[in-house]
Every structure is written in structure tokens, then in C-alpha cells.
Amino acid sequence: MSGKISRREFIRSSVIAGASIGLGFAGSEMLRANNRFDTIIKGGVIYNGEGGAPFPGEVGIKNGRISAIAASLGESADKIIDAGGKVVSPGFIDIHTHTDGNLIDAPLGDSRIMQGVTTDIGGNCGESPFPGRRHQDLDGFYSSLPSETGINYGTYTGQGSLRQFVVGDNDIRCTPEQLEQMKKIMALQMEQGSAGISCGLEYTPGSYATNEEIAELCKVVASYDGLFAIHMRNEDDRVEESVAEAIEIARKSGVRLQISHLKAQNAANWHKAPALLKMIEKAEEEGIDIAFDRYPYTAFSTGMSSFIPLDKREGTRDEIIARLKDKEESARIGEYALSRIQRLGGPANVVVTSCKQETNKQFIGKNVEECCAITGKDPWPFIRDLLVEENVSVSIIGFAMTEENVKLFLSHRLGMPASDGSVYSPVGPLGQTMPHPRSYGTFPRFLGKYCRDEKLMGLSDAIRKCTSFPASRLRLKERGSIIPGYFADIVVIDPLVIADAATFESPHQFGPGINEVLVNGIHTISNGKVLQGRGGILLGRS
């Protein structure tokens, strides 16, 4: 690596150094001579997101960007925000979400912005709302979203969605012509602003792709310096092999690799966590650009259809339901389902979180053991019947991880917090669901429980993991740090009280400690209350 430093890096490092001593990028007299600010944030301790020491100072905002940082900026502003001695941080960036269409029902981004998240990245785990019959490409999907949102939103292109669009739902090899078509579509999505490509190799139809097919798509993404986010093929008994597979795809394609929600699931695999980190560190030493994210909970959330083997999930929903209804097929599927439930620790560790049929809504929030007691059915007949009645669309939460590994992953230098959740709101149709509490509590829980209480790391490093680190992975320009010239995505937090309030039983809860939030300079949360302003933009869209 060359010892030279680019002009941009030199200017940026100089700005950070100046800001660290409260001088910003110009002297106070020059700042006062400048035009009036739109907003000044006073009375705070600035953690600029870069991991360095905090410093007292004021932040001036103009035209949606950070205009100046100094010990004093005077009173020349349309709005003065008093931080009250609290922490002034860049807005949090959630690198792994499934927000997507939920923005239509909750354009404020309630469950995100109220925990200090100013940017969500959707389209994860191989599934994005495009390309498809409804939205041909990213531009088409963006056109369907509200014109005013409370948060910034960007998205990956889902490899499963792309394969479904070109190849279909069946377990077949793509033809050379189909591969070329997928590569052209992938290039178009990158041109339109996609963050990269995501895989969900535990799900169909993305799981039917060979590693060579995925690597070819990743080469396209690499040519745009995009990111490859992978929900690995297996996260329990074959998790080590799956990490090796992800690394090999990155090696073959030259793409930057982001391992999604890294875990060693089920008690029999908990001991594998240190080995996974050693594999990741070794890959980094060998030149792979690699990092990972992790939600700060011991339970996962997925579809109940994951209890159906991949080869029995092939095809349309009607075809899947036909297999569930077939006596012999159902028996074989049931054996697989029960083996998975046993490895999870039993039916009491599997909780139903969404059903659409009125007669089945009584099961929401109850574990399978409780549901069996209500219906008088054994676990597999209950699961089978529920999947049939709900057209294979049932969400579950599974308790399968250990607190020690959560701490290990979150504290690692290549790890960062991410929710794997979505936008929700306590009001409206989304308020009738029972999501994983991570959609509301990920970042307050990370900063409160794991940083402050568990002392896994200092606050400056914890904020870096929530801000500039994911921004650098996503190649977000001028976001993730409090630096003059950067977009004014800013949150004021109380580090002594910040905490998650959402629970598995009552997830639609906002926690304390998020005092003020600005998105692209628009003041959206004040004293923990929602204002009228909506400053979010669609990332990548010109």
C-alpha cells in the first residue's frame, strides 16, 4: 500500500483534527462573518463518529449540511437547539433492514427515527421489491414510495428477487443467456443507485443459484464498488462451511463482503463463534474486504416456511401447499421440521408473530407449545395446518443464541450493530403486528446495555460502529460523521438513560434517551417528540 495520501483524505483528516479542538474548519471570526445558519446545536459534547475523543462545541447547519463546528457560533440562526450537555452524534445507520414497502404505511419511519436511526438500508437477505412484475427496477420501486419520509432509505438488489424475475422459482441451472440477462439487470440497478447485492441462501429461489452464478453477479457489483451482503446458506450446524463459502465468493469476484447477522445458532454450535471470527480475520489478512453485522438479541426472526426443506419449497405457493397436504410428502417434511425444532430447544422456543386469517390471530405472541395446547394438535400438524391456512406466510421468532456470543460479535473490531428489522409504527396497520423488538430497540440497546452497562467498549467506539463504520461499508458519501460539508444527519442522545423499551411481548415501544433528531438538517424529533418536518431522501437517486 502506498504511503501517499489523497487531497480529499488530507482535507478530511485536517477538518477532523481541527474540529477535535473545537475550531471547526475556520476561525470564529470568519464563522461569524458568514451568512446566517439555519440551525445551531449548542451546549453539547460532540462525538463526530470517527472514534476519536469527544469535545465540547457547537454545530452550525445550513442548507441541509453541517456548515461549521466551533467552540462558539454565536446566535445567528433561525433555530437554536440546546443539547443540554448531552451527546451530539451522527445519526445512526442501519446497514441491514427489511424496511422496503413498510415506508408506505409508516413514512415517518417511526420505529427507526425514534431510536436515532436516520438511514435504513433495505433489500436484504436476497429479497428486494425489484426487479419483478410490479417494479421492474429500482427507479420503479422508488417511484412507489412516499415523496416525504422521515428517514433516508437505500437498498440492495436481492439476488433471490433477481433470479426469480429471470429464471423463476424452480431449482434449475440458469442458462448462459439468463446469466447475461441477470448481469445486465444488476448493472442497471447499480446505475440507479443500488447499494450492491444481497443473498439469502437459506431461502428460495436464491438458494438454487450456484456459487459461480452468484460470483458472476458479484463481479458486476464489484465493478461499481458495491457491497455483497450475504445471509449465509446455513447459520447452525454448517455455519463454518457457510462462512468459508461466502469468503470464497468474495475472493473469486473481488467484491467487498458484508456477512449479515453473524451467528452460531442452536446450543450445539455456540462454541463455534470464536472460530468464525478467526476465519473472518484470516480472510481480511489475505486481502478480502470484509466485515459483519449483528443484532443485539439472542432470538432470530424468520418465516415459518423455513421448517420446510429447500427442495420442498420449490415452485409456487400452491405447489408448496399441495406437498403439505399430501400425506407422504407431509410426513417427510414433518420429520425435517421436528428435527429443526428439536435443535432449537423445543417448541417453546418458537413464537408465532404474524398471521393474517382472523381465526389464527389468537396464536400471535404465543409459542408453538402454547398453540398446541390451545388446538389439541401436536407441533407438526399445527405448523402444517397453519402454513396451509396462511398461504405459507407466517412469521416466527426463535430463541436459539447465547448472550456470550452476542457480546463477542458486537465487540469485535469488524462487527457493527444492525437490526435485521423494519420500519413499524404503533398506529395504523403496522401497529397490529408483533415484530421482533429489534425493529424498535436495536441501537438504544446496543448503546445502553452493551456499551454503558456491559462496558464492552467506550462510547466513542460504539458511536463509530453505529455511524461512520456502516457509512464507509456502504460508500455513503458525506454521511456518518459530523464534519463540515457532510449532510446534517444528527442525533442528540442522553447516554445515561438511553435504553430499549421494546419487548417480545410488547414490541411497539419507544425507549428513552433520544432527545433530538435531524435528518438532512430537518429537525424531526425534539425533546423526544415528533415534529412536522420530514427530511429523508432516497439514497442513490439523482
C-alpha positions as CSV (number, residue, x, y, z in Angstrom):
1,M,0.0,0.0,0.0
2,S,1.3,3.4,-1.0
3,G,2.3,5.9,1.7
4,K,0.7,8.7,-0.2
5,I,-2.5,10.4,0.9
6,S,-5.0,11.8,-1.4
7,R,-6.0,15.5,-1.4
8,R,-9.5,14.5,-0.2
9,E,-8.2,12.4,2.7
10,F,-5.8,15.2,3.7
11,I,-8.5,17.8,3.8
12,R,-10.9,15.4,5.7
13,S,-8.2,14.5,8.3
14,S,-7.4,18.1,8.8
15,V,-11.0,19.0,9.4
16,I,-11.4,16.3,11.9
17,A,-8.2,17.4,13.7
18,G,-9.5,21.0,13.8
19,A,-12.9,20.0,15.0
20,S,-11.4,17.9,17.8
21,I,-10.2,21.1,19.4
22,G,-13.4,23.0,18.8
23,L,-12.1,25.1,15.9
24,G,-14.1,23.5,13.0
25,F,-12.6,24.4,9.6
26,A,-12.3,28.2,10.2
27,G,-11.7,30.6,12.9
28,S,-14.5,32.0,15.0
29,E,-14.3,35.5,13.5
30,M,-14.6,34.1,10.0
31,L,-17.6,32.0,11.0
32,R,-19.4,35.0,12.4
33,A,-18.9,36.8,9.2
34,N,-20.6,34.0,7.2
35,N,-24.3,34.0,6.4
36,R,-26.8,33.1,9.0
37,F,-27.2,29.5,9.9
38,D,-30.5,27.6,9.6
39,T,-29.8,25.8,12.9
40,I,-27.2,25.8,15.6
41,I,-26.8,23.0,18.0
42,K,-25.4,24.4,21.3
43,G,-24.4,23.0,24.6
44,G,-23.4,19.5,23.5
45,V,-20.5,17.2,23.6
46,I,-19.6,16.2,20.1
47,Y,-18.8,12.6,19.2
48,N,-18.0,13.1,15.5
49,G,-18.4,9.4,14.6
50,E,-14.8,8.8,13.7
51,G,-13.9,7.1,17.0
52,G,-11.7,9.9,18.4
53,A,-12.1,11.8,21.7
54,P,-15.3,13.8,22.2
55,F,-15.1,17.6,22.5
56,P,-17.5,20.4,23.6
57,G,-18.6,22.5,20.7
58,E,-21.4,23.9,18.6
59,V,-22.6,22.7,15.2
60,G,-23.9,25.1,12.6
61,I,-26.2,23.8,9.9
62,K,-27.1,25.4,6.6
63,N,-29.0,24.0,3.5
64,G,-29.1,20.6,5.0
65,R,-25.4,20.2,5.7
66,I,-23.0,20.8,8.5
67,S,-21.6,24.2,7.8
68,A,-19.3,24.8,10.7
69,I,-18.1,23.4,14.0
70,A,-16.6,25.7,16.6
71,A,-16.4,26.4,20.3
72,S,-18.9,29.2,19.8
73,L,-21.0,30.1,16.7
74,G,-22.9,33.0,18.2
75,E,-26.7,33.3,17.9
76,S,-27.1,33.9,14.2
77,A,-29.5,31.1,13.3
78,D,-33.2,30.6,12.5
79,K,-33.3,27.9,15.2
80,I,-31.2,27.2,18.3
81,I,-31.2,23.7,19.7
82,D,-29.9,23.3,23.2
83,A,-28.3,19.9,23.6
84,G,-28.3,20.4,27.4
85,G,-24.8,18.9,27.9
86,K,-25.8,15.6,26.1
87,V,-24.0,13.7,23.3
88,V,-24.2,15.1,19.8
89,S,-23.7,12.2,17.4
90,P,-24.1,11.5,13.7
91,G,-27.5,9.8,13.0
92,F,-27.3,6.0,13.2
93,I,-27.1,4.0,10.0
94,D,-28.8,0.6,10.0
95,I,-26.9,-1.4,7.3
96,H,-29.3,-4.4,7.4
97,T,-33.1,-3.9,7.4
98,H,-36.2,-5.1,5.6
99,T,-37.9,-1.7,5.7
100,D,-38.7,-1.5,2.0
101,G,-42.5,-1.3,1.5
102,N,-43.3,-0.6,5.1
103,L,-42.3,3.0,4.4
104,I,-45.6,3.4,2.6
105,D,-47.6,2.7,5.8
106,A,-45.1,4.5,8.1
107,P,-43.5,7.3,6.1
108,L,-42.1,8.9,9.3
109,G,-40.1,5.8,9.9
110,D,-41.4,5.7,13.5
111,S,-39.6,2.7,14.9
112,R,-36.3,3.8,13.3
113,I,-36.1,7.6,13.8
114,M,-37.3,7.3,17.5
115,Q,-34.2,5.2,18.2
116,G,-31.9,7.7,16.4
117,V,-31.7,5.9,13.1
118,T,-31.5,8.4,10.2
119,T,-30.7,5.9,7.4
120,D,-32.1,2.5,6.7
121,I,-30.7,0.1,4.1
122,G,-33.3,-2.4,2.9
123,G,-33.4,-5.2,0.3
124,N,-31.5,-7.6,2.4
125,C,-31.4,-11.4,2.6
126,G,-31.8,-11.8,-1.1
127,E,-35.2,-10.2,-1.3
128,S,-36.0,-6.7,-2.7
129,P,-39.2,-5.3,-4.1
130,F,-37.5,-5.2,-7.5
131,P,-36.9,-6.4,-10.2
132,G,-40.3,-8.0,-10.6
133,R,-43.6,-7.7,-12.3
134,R,-44.7,-4.9,-10.0
135,H,-41.4,-2.9,-10.0
136,Q,-39.2,-3.6,-13.0
137,D,-36.2,-1.8,-11.5
138,L,-35.0,0.3,-8.6
139,D,-36.3,3.5,-10.1
140,G,-39.8,2.0,-10.4
141,F,-39.8,0.9,-6.8
142,Y,-38.5,4.3,-5.6
143,S,-41.4,5.9,-7.5
144,S,-43.9,4.0,-5.4
145,L,-42.6,5.3,-2.1
146,P,-43.9,8.4,-0.3
147,S,-42.4,11.7,-1.5
148,E,-41.7,12.8,2.0
149,T,-40.2,10.4,4.6
150,G,-38.6,10.8,8.0
151,I,-35.5,8.8,7.3
152,N,-33.1,8.3,4.4
153,Y,-33.6,5.0,2.6
154,G,-31.3,3.0,0.4
155,T,-31.5,-0.6,-0.7
156,Y,-29.6,-3.6,-2.0
157,T,-30.8,-5.6,-5.0
158,G,-31.9,-9.0,-3.8
159,Q,-30.2,-11.9,-5.7
160,G,-33.3,-14.1,-5.0
161,S,-35.6,-11.5,-6.4
162,L,-33.4,-11.1,-9.5
163,R,-33.2,-14.9,-10.0
164,Q,-37.0,-15.2,-9.6
165,F,-37.5,-12.5,-12.2
166,V,-35.2,-14.1,-14.8
167,V,-35.1,-17.8,-14.0
168,G,-38.2,-18.4,-11.9
169,D,-39.0,-20.3,-8.7
170,N,-37.6,-23.7,-9.6
171,D,-34.4,-25.4,-8.7
172,I,-32.7,-25.3,-12.1
173,R,-29.5,-24.1,-13.5
174,C,-29.6,-20.7,-15.3
175,T,-28.7,-20.7,-18.9
176,P,-25.8,-18.6,-20.2
177,E,-28.3,-16.3,-21.7
178,Q,-30.2,-15.9,-18.5
179,L,-27.0,-15.2,-16.6
180,E,-26.1,-12.5,-19.0
181,Q,-29.6,-11.0,-18.6
182,M,-29.2,-11.0,-14.8
183,K,-25.8,-9.3,-15.1
184,K,-27.3,-6.6,-17.3
185,I,-30.2,-6.0,-14.9
186,M,-27.8,-6.0,-12.0
187,A,-25.6,-3.3,-13.7
188,L,-28.8,-1.2,-14.3
189,Q,-29.7,-1.4,-10.6
190,M,-26.2,-0.2,-9.7
191,E,-26.5,2.6,-12.1
192,Q,-29.8,3.6,-10.5
193,G,-28.2,3.7,-7.0
194,S,-28.4,0.2,-5.5
195,A,-26.0,-0.3,-2.6
196,G,-25.0,-3.7,-4.0
197,I,-26.4,-7.2,-4.0
198,S,-27.8,-9.3,-1.1
199,C,-28.2,-13.0,-0.9
200,G,-30.5,-15.1,1.3
201,L,-29.1,-18.6,0.6
202,E,-31.3,-20.1,3.3
203,Y,-34.3,-19.1,1.2
204,T,-35.7,-19.9,-2.2
205,P,-35.2,-19.3,-5.1
206,G,-31.9,-17.6,-4.4
207,S,-30.5,-20.8,-2.8
208,Y,-30.9,-22.6,-6.1
209,A,-28.1,-20.5,-7.7
210,T,-24.6,-22.0,-7.9
211,N,-21.7,-20.1,-6.3
212,E,-20.4,-19.5,-9.9
213,E,-23.6,-17.7,-10.8
214,I,-23.5,-15.6,-7.6
215,A,-19.8,-14.8,-8.2
216,E,-20.6,-13.5,-11.7
217,L,-23.2,-11.2,-10.4
218,C,-20.8,-10.1,-7.6
219,K,-18.3,-9.2,-10.3
220,V,-20.8,-6.7,-11.7
221,V,-21.3,-5.2,-8.2
222,A,-17.5,-5.1,-7.6
223,S,-17.1,-3.0,-10.8
224,Y,-19.3,-0.4,-9.1
225,D,-17.5,-0.7,-5.7
226,G,-20.8,-2.0,-4.3
227,L,-21.3,-4.3,-1.3
228,F,-22.1,-8.0,-1.2
229,A,-24.4,-8.7,1.8
230,I,-24.9,-12.4,2.5
231,H,-27.4,-14.2,4.7
232,M,-25.4,-17.4,4.6
233,R,-26.6,-20.8,3.5
234,N,-26.5,-22.1,7.0
235,E,-26.2,-20.5,10.4
236,D,-26.1,-23.5,12.7
237,D,-24.7,-27.0,12.0
238,R,-22.8,-26.0,8.9
239,V,-22.0,-22.4,9.8
240,E,-18.3,-22.7,9.4
241,E,-18.6,-24.1,5.9
242,S,-21.0,-21.3,5.1
243,V,-18.6,-18.6,6.2
244,A,-15.9,-20.2,4.0
245,E,-18.4,-20.2,1.1
246,A,-19.1,-16.5,1.5
247,I,-15.4,-15.7,1.6
248,E,-14.7,-17.8,-1.5
249,I,-17.4,-16.0,-3.5
250,A,-15.8,-12.7,-2.5
251,R,-12.4,-14.0,-3.4
252,K,-13.5,-15.1,-6.8
253,S,-15.4,-12.0,-7.6
254,G,-13.3,-9.3,-5.9
255,V,-16.4,-7.9,-4.2
256,R,-16.4,-6.3,-0.8
257,L,-18.1,-8.7,1.7
258,Q,-20.6,-8.0,4.4
259,I,-21.7,-11.1,6.4
260,S,-25.3,-10.5,7.6
261,H,-26.4,-11.1,11.2
262,L,-23.4,-13.3,12.0
263,K,-24.4,-16.1,14.4
264,A,-23.8,-19.6,15.6
265,Q,-27.3,-20.8,16.1
266,N,-28.5,-23.6,18.4
267,A,-26.7,-24.8,21.6
268,A,-24.7,-27.4,19.8
269,N,-23.0,-24.7,17.8
270,W,-22.4,-21.9,20.3
271,H,-18.8,-22.9,20.8
272,K,-18.1,-22.2,17.1
273,A,-18.3,-18.4,17.5
274,P,-14.5,-17.8,18.1
275,A,-13.6,-20.0,15.1
276,L,-15.9,-17.9,12.9
277,L,-14.1,-14.7,13.9
278,K,-10.8,-16.3,13.2
279,M,-11.9,-17.2,9.7
280,I,-13.1,-13.7,9.1
281,E,-9.8,-12.2,10.4
282,K,-7.8,-14.6,8.2
283,A,-9.8,-13.6,5.2
284,E,-9.0,-9.9,6.0
285,E,-5.3,-10.7,6.3
286,E,-5.5,-12.3,2.9
287,G,-6.9,-9.2,1.3
288,I,-10.6,-9.7,1.4
289,D,-12.5,-6.5,2.3
290,I,-14.8,-8.0,4.9
291,A,-17.0,-7.0,7.9
292,F,-20.2,-8.2,9.5
293,D,-23.2,-7.0,11.4
294,R,-25.2,-8.4,14.3
295,Y,-28.4,-7.6,16.1
296,P,-28.1,-7.3,20.0
297,Y,-30.6,-10.1,20.8
298,T,-30.5,-13.8,21.3
299,A,-33.6,-14.5,19.2
300,F,-33.9,-14.6,15.4
301,S,-36.9,-13.8,13.2
302,T,-37.8,-15.5,10.0
303,G,-40.7,-17.3,8.2
304,M,-42.2,-20.5,9.5
305,S,-41.7,-21.8,5.9
306,S,-38.0,-22.3,7.0
307,F,-39.3,-25.5,8.6
308,I,-39.8,-26.8,5.1
309,P,-36.7,-28.3,3.4
310,L,-35.4,-26.2,0.5
311,D,-36.3,-28.9,-2.1
312,K,-39.9,-28.9,-0.9
313,R,-40.1,-25.1,-1.1
314,E,-39.5,-25.2,-4.8
315,G,-42.1,-23.6,-7.1
316,T,-45.3,-21.7,-6.4
317,R,-47.1,-21.4,-3.1
318,D,-49.9,-23.6,-4.5
319,E,-47.3,-26.3,-5.2
320,I,-45.8,-26.0,-1.7
321,I,-49.3,-26.2,-0.2
322,A,-50.0,-29.3,-2.3
323,R,-46.9,-31.0,-0.8
324,L,-48.1,-30.1,2.7
325,K,-51.5,-31.6,2.1
326,D,-50.0,-34.8,0.6
327,K,-49.8,-37.5,3.3
328,E,-46.5,-39.0,2.4
329,E,-44.8,-35.6,1.5
330,S,-46.1,-34.0,4.6
331,A,-44.7,-36.8,6.8
332,R,-41.2,-36.3,5.3
333,I,-41.4,-32.5,5.7
334,G,-42.6,-33.0,9.3
335,E,-39.5,-35.1,10.1
336,Y,-37.3,-32.2,8.9
337,A,-39.4,-29.6,10.8
338,L,-39.3,-31.5,14.1
339,S,-35.6,-32.1,13.8
340,R,-35.1,-28.3,13.4
341,I,-37.4,-27.5,16.3
342,Q,-35.6,-30.0,18.5
343,R,-32.2,-28.4,17.7
344,L,-33.7,-25.0,18.6
345,G,-34.5,-26.4,22.0
346,G,-38.1,-27.5,21.5
347,P,-41.5,-25.9,20.5
348,A,-41.5,-23.5,23.5
349,N,-38.6,-21.7,21.7
350,V,-40.6,-20.9,18.6
351,V,-43.1,-18.0,18.8
352,V,-45.7,-17.1,16.2
353,T,-45.5,-13.4,15.3
354,S,-47.8,-12.8,12.3
355,C,-51.0,-14.4,10.8
356,K,-53.5,-12.8,8.5
357,Q,-56.5,-15.0,9.0
358,E,-58.8,-13.8,11.8
359,T,-59.1,-17.3,13.2
360,N,-55.4,-17.6,13.5
361,K,-54.6,-14.3,15.1
362,Q,-55.1,-15.9,18.5
363,F,-51.7,-17.5,18.0
364,I,-49.8,-14.3,17.6
365,G,-47.4,-13.9,20.5
366,K,-47.7,-17.5,21.7
367,N,-45.1,-20.2,21.3
368,V,-45.8,-23.4,19.4
369,E,-46.1,-25.4,22.7
370,E,-48.9,-23.0,23.8
371,C,-50.6,-23.1,20.4
372,C,-50.6,-26.9,20.6
373,A,-52.3,-26.7,24.0
374,I,-55.0,-24.4,22.5
375,T,-55.6,-26.6,19.4
376,G,-55.0,-30.0,20.8
377,K,-52.6,-30.7,18.0
378,D,-49.0,-32.0,18.0
379,P,-46.3,-29.5,16.8
380,W,-46.1,-30.7,13.2
381,P,-49.8,-30.9,12.5
382,F,-50.2,-27.4,14.0
383,I,-47.4,-26.0,11.9
384,R,-48.6,-27.7,8.7
385,D,-52.2,-26.6,9.1
386,L,-51.1,-23.0,9.9
387,L,-48.9,-22.8,6.9
388,V,-51.7,-24.1,4.6
389,E,-54.3,-21.7,6.1
390,E,-51.9,-18.7,5.9
391,N,-50.8,-19.5,2.3
392,V,-47.2,-20.3,3.6
393,S,-46.8,-16.8,5.0
394,V,-46.3,-17.0,8.8
395,S,-43.6,-15.1,10.7
396,I,-41.9,-16.6,13.8
397,I,-39.3,-15.7,16.4
398,G,-36.8,-18.4,17.5
399,F,-34.7,-18.3,20.7
400,A,-31.5,-20.0,19.6
401,M,-28.5,-18.0,20.6
402,T,-26.3,-17.2,23.6
403,E,-25.6,-13.8,25.2
404,E,-21.9,-14.5,25.4
405,N,-21.7,-14.7,21.6
406,V,-23.8,-11.6,21.1
407,K,-21.2,-9.7,23.2
408,L,-18.3,-11.4,21.3
409,F,-19.7,-10.4,17.9
410,L,-20.7,-6.8,18.8
411,S,-17.4,-6.0,20.4
412,H,-15.3,-7.3,17.6
413,R,-13.5,-4.6,15.6
414,L,-15.1,-5.8,12.3
415,G,-18.6,-6.0,13.8
416,M,-21.4,-3.4,13.9
417,P,-24.9,-3.3,15.1
418,A,-27.8,-3.8,12.7
419,S,-31.5,-4.6,13.4
420,D,-32.5,-7.0,10.6
421,G,-35.8,-5.3,11.3
422,S,-38.0,-2.9,9.6
423,V,-40.0,0.4,9.9
424,Y,-43.0,-0.1,12.1
425,S,-45.5,2.3,13.8
426,P,-47.6,1.8,16.9
427,V,-50.5,3.4,15.0
428,G,-52.1,2.2,11.7
429,P,-51.9,-1.3,10.2
430,L,-48.3,-2.0,11.2
431,G,-49.3,-1.5,14.8
432,Q,-51.4,-4.6,14.6
433,T,-48.4,-6.8,14.0
434,M,-46.0,-8.2,16.6
435,P,-42.5,-7.7,15.2
436,H,-39.2,-8.6,16.8
437,P,-38.3,-5.9,19.3
438,R,-35.1,-5.2,17.4
439,S,-37.1,-3.1,15.0
440,Y,-37.6,-0.6,17.8
441,G,-34.7,-1.2,20.2
442,T,-31.5,-2.2,18.4
443,F,-29.4,1.0,18.7
444,P,-30.6,2.1,22.2
445,R,-30.0,-1.5,23.4
446,F,-26.5,-1.5,21.9
447,L,-25.6,1.8,23.4
448,G,-27.4,1.3,26.7
449,K,-27.0,-2.4,27.6
450,Y,-23.8,-3.3,25.8
451,C,-21.8,-0.1,25.8
452,R,-22.8,1.6,29.0
453,D,-23.9,-1.3,31.3
454,E,-21.8,-4.2,30.0
455,K,-18.8,-1.9,29.2
456,L,-17.9,-3.8,26.0
457,M,-16.4,-0.7,24.5
458,G,-16.1,3.1,25.0
459,L,-18.9,5.3,23.8
460,S,-16.8,6.9,21.1
461,D,-16.1,3.5,19.5
462,A,-19.7,2.4,20.0
463,I,-20.9,5.5,18.1
464,R,-18.4,4.8,15.3
465,K,-19.9,1.4,14.9
466,C,-23.3,3.0,14.5
467,T,-22.3,5.7,12.1
468,S,-19.1,6.1,10.1
469,F,-18.3,2.4,10.0
470,P,-21.5,1.4,8.2
471,A,-21.3,4.6,6.1
472,S,-17.9,3.5,4.9
473,R,-19.1,0.0,4.1
474,L,-22.0,1.4,2.1
475,R,-19.8,4.1,0.5
476,L,-22.3,6.7,1.6
477,K,-20.9,10.0,0.5
478,E,-20.7,12.6,3.2
479,R,-22.7,10.8,5.8
480,G,-21.9,9.1,9.1
481,S,-19.7,11.8,10.6
482,I,-20.0,15.2,12.0
483,I,-17.7,17.0,9.6
484,P,-18.2,20.4,7.8
485,G,-19.7,19.7,4.4
486,Y,-21.4,16.5,5.4
487,F,-25.1,16.1,5.4
488,A,-26.7,17.1,8.8
489,D,-28.0,13.7,10.0
490,I,-27.6,14.3,13.7
491,V,-29.0,12.8,16.9
492,V,-28.7,14.1,20.4
493,I,-28.7,11.3,23.0
494,D,-28.6,11.0,26.8
495,P,-26.0,8.3,27.3
496,L,-27.0,7.9,31.0
497,V,-30.6,6.9,30.2
498,I,-30.7,5.6,26.7
499,A,-32.2,2.1,26.7
500,D,-34.5,-0.2,24.7
501,A,-38.1,-0.4,25.9
502,A,-39.5,-2.8,23.3
503,T,-40.0,-6.4,24.4
504,F,-41.0,-9.6,22.7
505,E,-44.4,-9.4,24.4
506,S,-44.9,-5.6,23.7
507,P,-42.6,-4.6,20.9
508,H,-44.2,-1.3,19.8
509,Q,-42.4,0.7,22.5
510,F,-40.0,3.7,22.1
511,G,-37.2,3.8,24.6
512,P,-35.8,6.9,26.5
513,G,-32.7,8.8,25.7
514,I,-33.2,10.0,22.1
515,N,-33.7,13.7,22.6
516,E,-33.3,15.4,19.2
517,V,-33.0,14.1,15.6
518,L,-32.2,16.0,12.5
519,V,-32.3,14.4,9.0
520,N,-30.6,16.4,6.3
521,G,-30.9,19.4,8.5
522,I,-34.6,19.0,9.1
523,H,-35.5,18.9,12.8
524,T,-37.7,15.9,13.1
525,I,-37.6,14.9,16.8
526,S,-37.5,17.5,19.6
527,N,-37.4,16.6,23.3
528,G,-38.4,13.1,22.2
529,K,-41.5,14.3,20.4
530,V,-42.3,14.2,16.7
531,L,-42.2,17.5,14.7
532,Q,-43.8,18.1,11.3
533,G,-40.6,18.1,9.3
534,R,-39.6,15.2,7.0
535,G,-36.1,15.4,5.8
536,G,-35.4,11.9,4.4
537,I,-34.3,11.2,0.9
538,L,-34.0,8.1,-1.3
539,L,-30.2,7.3,-1.5
540,G,-28.6,6.8,-4.8
541,R,-31.3,8.7,-6.7
542,S,-30.1,11.7,-8.5
